[in-house]
């Protein structure tokens, strides 16, 4: 309860469709920590409604309005809490301590909004373990704070418009949200996201300025990548205004370049992929995935030594940087290094790495030291070759 207003402190607002597989986890973990749950169903056919009714204080079924922003704003209008928390049906906050931190921050610091850390978990077979980003998921329940965007709905614009004094603030809270929607098999992911294609194409074509055009173009290219339509993806990425995208959000610019490098590797165009990789490094040298993709591209170009050095560096950078947008899956990275050694004929190194365990931080550090020795050997060999 918000003691200053007599209203409930925190309302969880959700829009759902066919989320029966994971919705109960989200709601079971949230129920002890929120004062109100508002769920709007937009046409489920898998029993989602039955789960929602068991937990929700407010539950309604509506016809899909062909806009995520409209649906989300409909849910906000039915909330009575001082603050609103937004989660999707395949997301959850697992740590009770993070719930406590969230409620204490809202009670004591009274921000306009709060960013929390969303971990988009990826399949275990992927080299990237997760896509980690900060998002404005908690904000004051005020009629002027509303979402915009039919597909990739955003609320930051209205939050910034609402902030009008030096005391108003947006907090960054170490509250972790786990999103498992991207961890499904590829067929299920494609069937879910293809429904957004026409809406996103329309947003791209109807963008009102250069920044919107770049943002919707980047999102459209990502969707084409998910749908494995690689030629269409790169055709959009090649025309994006990256300066505009970077101005709005450097992380989005980095992600667009990463997707471009991935697409070009799949199209077997490593030389062009390296152009995208180089531009990734211009944005940041702290992301291990940039080193990894560069290494793969160099090996595809027969630049074996340089490629191996980059792959080894990706292992090191993954362990040394604290915050990463794309932390790497250490086991998948180890397997990729083994395959790279085999690919270039270094079978003994591949065999040695296969038998090195990485089940603890100490073991990972031991492998890192071993790889550093390999890297030194590669560099010395290359120098000797150049002298000769």
JOWOCOR-V614393 format. One record per residue. N is the residue number from 1. SS is DSSP state (alpha for helix, beta for strand, coil for the rest). Layout:
BEGIN
{{N	SS} {N	SS}}
END
This chain:
BEGIN
{{1	coil} {2	coil} {3	coil} {4	coil} {5	coil} {6	coil} {7	coil} {8	coil} {9	coil} {10	beta} {11	beta} {12	beta} {13	beta} {14	beta} {15	beta} {16	beta} {17	coil} {18	coil} {19	coil} {20	coil} {21	coil} {22	coil} {23	alpha} {24	alpha} {25	alpha} {26	alpha} {27	alpha} {28	alpha} {29	alpha} {30	alpha} {31	alpha} {32	coil} {33	coil} {34	coil} {35	coil} {36	beta} {37	beta} {38	beta} {39	beta} {40	beta} {41	beta} {42	coil} {43	coil} {44	coil} {45	coil} {46	coil} {47	coil} {48	alpha} {49	alpha} {50	alpha} {51	alpha} {52	alpha} {53	alpha} {54	alpha} {55	alpha} {56	coil} {57	coil} {58	beta} {59	beta} {60	beta} {61	beta} {62	coil} {63	coil} {64	coil} {65	coil} {66	coil} {67	coil} {68	alpha} {69	alpha} {70	alpha} {71	alpha} {72	alpha} {73	alpha} {74	alpha} {75	alpha} {76	alpha} {77	coil} {78	coil} {79	coil} {80	coil} {81	coil} {82	coil} {83	beta} {84	beta} {85	beta} {86	beta} {87	coil} {88	coil} {89	coil} {90	coil} {91	beta} {92	beta} {93	coil} {94	coil} {95	coil} {96	alpha} {97	alpha} {98	alpha} {99	alpha} {100	alpha} {101	alpha} {102	alpha} {103	alpha} {104	alpha} {105	alpha} {106	alpha} {107	alpha} {108	alpha} {109	alpha} {110	coil} {111	coil} {112	coil} {113	beta} {114	beta} {115	beta} {116	beta} {117	beta} {118	beta} {119	beta} {120	beta} {121	beta} {122	coil} {123	coil} {124	coil} {125	coil} {126	coil} {127	coil} {128	beta} {129	coil} {130	beta} {131	beta} {132	beta} {133	beta} {134	beta} {135	beta} {136	beta} {137	beta} {138	beta} {139	beta} {140	beta} {141	coil} {142	coil} {143	coil} {144	coil} {145	coil} {146	coil} {147	coil} {148	beta} {149	coil} {150	coil} {151	coil} {152	coil} {153	coil} {154	beta} {155	coil} {156	alpha} {157	alpha} {158	alpha} {159	alpha} {160	alpha} {161	alpha} {162	alpha} {163	coil} {164	coil} {165	coil} {166	coil} {167	coil} {168	coil} {169	coil} {170	beta} {171	beta} {172	beta} {173	beta} {174	beta} {175	beta} {176	beta} {177	beta} {178	beta} {179	beta} {180	coil} {181	alpha} {182	alpha} {183	alpha} {184	coil} {185	coil} {186	alpha} {187	alpha} {188	alpha} {189	alpha} {190	alpha} {191	alpha} {192	alpha} {193	alpha} {194	alpha} {195	alpha} {196	alpha} {197	alpha} {198	alpha} {199	alpha} {200	alpha} {201	alpha} {202	alpha} {203	alpha} {204	alpha} {205	alpha} {206	coil} {207	coil} {208	coil} {209	coil} {210	alpha} {211	alpha} {212	alpha} {213	alpha} {214	alpha} {215	alpha} {216	alpha} {217	alpha} {218	alpha} {219	alpha} {220	alpha} {221	alpha} {222	alpha} {223	alpha} {224	alpha} {225	alpha} {226	alpha} {227	coil} {228	coil} {229	coil} {230	alpha} {231	alpha} {232	alpha} {233	alpha} {234	alpha} {235	alpha} {236	alpha} {237	alpha} {238	coil} {239	coil} {240	coil} {241	coil} {242	alpha} {243	alpha} {244	alpha} {245	alpha} {246	alpha} {247	alpha} {248	alpha} {249	coil} {250	alpha} {251	alpha} {252	alpha} {253	alpha} {254	alpha} {255	alpha} {256	alpha} {257	alpha} {258	alpha} {259	alpha} {260	alpha} {261	alpha} {262	alpha} {263	alpha} {264	alpha} {265	alpha} {266	alpha} {267	coil} {268	coil} {269	coil} {270	alpha} {271	alpha} {272	alpha} {273	alpha} {274	alpha} {275	alpha} {276	alpha} {277	alpha} {278	alpha} {279	alpha} {280	alpha} {281	alpha} {282	alpha} {283	alpha} {284	coil} {285	coil} {286	coil} {287	coil} {288	alpha} {289	alpha} {290	alpha} {291	alpha} {292	alpha} {293	alpha} {294	alpha} {295	alpha} {296	alpha} {297	alpha} {298	alpha} {299	alpha} {300	alpha} {301	coil} {302	coil} {303	coil} {304	alpha} {305	alpha} {306	alpha} {307	alpha} {308	alpha} {309	alpha} {310	alpha} {311	alpha} {312	alpha} {313	alpha} {314	alpha} {315	alpha} {316	alpha} {317	alpha} {318	alpha} {319	alpha} {320	alpha} {321	coil} {322	coil} {323	coil} {324	coil} {325	coil} {326	coil} {327	coil} {328	beta} {329	coil} {330	alpha} {331	alpha} {332	alpha} {333	alpha} {334	alpha} {335	alpha} {336	alpha} {337	alpha} {338	alpha} {339	alpha} {340	alpha} {341	alpha} {342	alpha} {343	alpha} {344	coil} {345	coil} {346	coil} {347	alpha} {348	alpha} {349	alpha} {350	alpha} {351	alpha} {352	alpha} {353	alpha} {354	alpha} {355	coil} {356	coil} {357	coil} {358	coil} {359	coil} {360	coil} {361	alpha} {362	alpha} {363	alpha} {364	alpha} {365	alpha} {366	alpha} {367	alpha} {368	alpha} {369	alpha} {370	alpha} {371	alpha} {372	alpha} {373	alpha} {374	alpha} {375	alpha} {376	alpha} {377	alpha} {378	alpha} {379	alpha} {380	alpha} {381	alpha} {382	alpha} {383	alpha} {384	alpha} {385	alpha} {386	alpha} {387	alpha} {388	coil}}
END
